[in-house]
Amino acid sequence: MVRRLLILGSTGSIGRQALDVVADSRELEVVGLSAGSDAELIVAQARSLGVGRIALTDESAAARASERWTGGEVLSGPEGLLRLVTESDCDLVLNAVVGSAGLAPTVAALGEGIDLALANKESLVVGGELVMALAEATGARVIPVDSEHSALHQLVAAQSPGTIDGMVLTASGGPFRGRTRAQLDGVSPQQALDHPTWAMGGKITIDSATLMNKGLELIEAHHLFGIAYERIDVVVHPQSIVHALVKLNDGASLAHLGYPDMRVPISYALHYPDRADVR
């Protein structure tokens, strides 16, 4: 059965890689796209995919898109984004919006009982209790896209309830791993954007360089899996091959390994509970 997919943040790093996954899948049909302000790219994506509806939260960008594209409806502003979520008749929403602006579409999707592939970790950082309670109330599934939480999702699913004692998130350490405080004084934004293992968007790459991203991911894991903060550890693993581990009550630990390619967790979230080839 073909799954009707709505991609929020289609012009960003996760959104573009999601479209690569869709191009190789017979099981996914894109029914809508959203972006912040990149009118030119989202119009090109809409034409290529044949979607009938797009949304841009920047109203001037939405006006430009309306001038460039007559193949469907262009929704405008934050309200237009929420209309896209609630009116698209989709089976799955991929929320790859950047920052806390992603909370409202997360709530809208879950409120409609729509399954959510969640790349917007700020939804859980800002409103984790609300988000998870809403998912439970409507029966919608929240499938994480972050590589570490995707790994934990897969590891947890294979265990019986009550057998997990703890979780471990891995961190590459970013481009400045091993430098002293004095050596960090002169680093540039461009150096911070040069991540050694992952290809990601600008904000998360900067957050990875400062390790702020790992703090956000710890909060995300707490809400996703209902695990106490003191049972979540973080270890530096520069190769980014081990994405996460679970510690079991018998003293064993299980790890999830994979090449650092964001298309893998994206594909897992979009096809769940099935799997698909990632080429």
Long-range contacts (C-beta under 8 A, 24 or more apart in sequence): 1-27, 2-26, 2-27, 2-28, 2-29, 3-27, 3-28, 3-29, 3-91, 3-92, 3-270, 3-271, 4-29, 4-31, 4-88, 4-89, 4-90, 4-91, 4-92, 5-29, 5-30, 5-31, 5-90, 5-91, 5-92, 5-93, 5-94, 5-270, 6-30, 6-31, 6-32, 6-33, 6-34, 6-84, 6-85, 6-88, 6-90, 6-92, 6-93, 6-94, 7-32, 7-33, 7-34, 7-94, 7-96, 8-33, 8-34, 8-81, 8-84, 8-85, 8-93, 8-94, 8-95, 8-96, 8-97, 8-102, 8-105, 9-34, 9-35, 9-36, 9-94, 9-95, 9-96, 9-97, 9-98, 9-102, 9-119, 9-120, 10-34, 10-35, 10-42, 10-45, 10-96, 11-35, 11-36, 11-38, 11-41, 11-42, 11-45, 12-96, 12-98, 12-201, 13-199, 13-200, 13-201, 13-204, 13-262, 14-94, 14-96, 14-119, 14-145, 14-201, 14-262, 14-266, 15-94, 15-96, 17-262, 17-263, 17-266, 18-94, 18-96, 18-266, 18-270, 19-45, 19-49, 20-263, 21-263, 21-266, 21-267, 21-270, 21-276, 21-278, 22-270, 24-276, 24-277, 24-278, 24-279, 25-267, 25-270, 25-271, 25-276, 27-271, 27-274, 27-276, 28-270, 28-271, 31-88, 31-89, 31-90, 32-84, 32-88, 32-90, 34-81, 34-84, 34-97, 34-105, 35-61, 36-61, 36-97, 36-98, 37-61, 39-64, 39-65, 39-68, 40-64, 40-68, 43-68, 43-69, 46-71, 46-72, 47-71, 53-84, 53-88, 54-84, 55-80, 55-81, 55-83, 55-84, 56-80, 57-81, 57-101, 78-104, 81-105, 82-108, 85-109, 85-112, 85-114, 86-112, 90-114, 91-115, 92-116, 92-117, 92-270, 93-117, 94-119, 94-145, 94-266, 94-269, 94-270, 95-119, 95-120, 95-123, 96-120, 96-145, 98-201, 98-203, 99-203, 100-125, 100-126, 103-127, 103-131, 106-131, 107-131, 107-134, 109-140, 110-134, 110-135, 110-138, 110-140, 110-142, 111-138, 112-138, 112-140, 113-138, 113-139, 113-140, 114-140, 115-140, 115-141, 115-142, 115-143, 116-140, 116-141, 116-142, 116-143, 117-143, 117-145, 117-266, 117-269, 117-270, 117-272, 118-142, 118-143, 118-144, 118-145, 118-269, 119-145, 119-146, 119-266, 121-146, 121-216, 121-217, 121-219, 121-220, 122-216, 124-219, 124-220, 124-223, 124-224, 125-216, 125-219, 125-220, 128-219, 128-220, 128-222, 128-223, 129-223, 131-223, 132-223, 132-224, 132-226, 141-272, 142-224, 143-268, 143-269, 143-272, 144-220, 144-224, 144-265, 144-269, 145-262, 145-265, 145-266, 145-269, 146-217, 146-220, 146-265, 147-198, 147-243, 147-258, 147-260, 147-262, 147-264, 147-265, 148-217, 148-221, 148-243, 148-244, 149-217, 149-220, 149-221, 149-224, 149-244, 150-243, 150-264, 150-265, 150-268, 150-269, 151-243, 151-244, 151-256, 151-258, 151-265, 152-221, 152-224, 152-225, 152-244, 152-246, 152-256, 153-224, 153-268, 154-256, 154-268, 155-244, 155-245, 155-246, 155-254, 155-255, 155-256, 156-225, 156-246, 158-254, 159-246, 159-248, 159-254, 162-249, 163-248, 163-249, 163-250, 164-227, 164-246, 164-247, 164-248, 164-249, 165-231, 165-247, 165-248, 165-249, 166-227, 166-231, 166-232, 166-233, 166-246, 166-247, 167-221, 167-225, 167-227, 167-231, 167-232, 167-233, 167-244, 167-245, 167-246, 167-247, 168-232, 168-233, 168-234, 168-235, 168-244, 168-245, 168-246, 168-247, 168-253, 169-214, 169-217, 169-218, 169-221, 169-232, 169-233, 169-234, 169-235, 169-244, 170-234, 170-235, 170-236, 170-237, 170-240, 170-242, 170-243, 170-244, 170-245, 171-208, 171-211, 171-214, 171-234, 171-235, 171-236, 171-237, 172-196, 172-197, 172-198, 172-208, 172-236, 172-237, 172-238, 172-239, 172-240, 173-236, 173-238, 174-208, 174-209, 174-210, 174-211, 175-209, 176-209, 177-236, 177-238, 196-238, 197-238, 197-239, 197-240, 197-260, 198-240, 198-260, 198-262, 199-262, 200-262
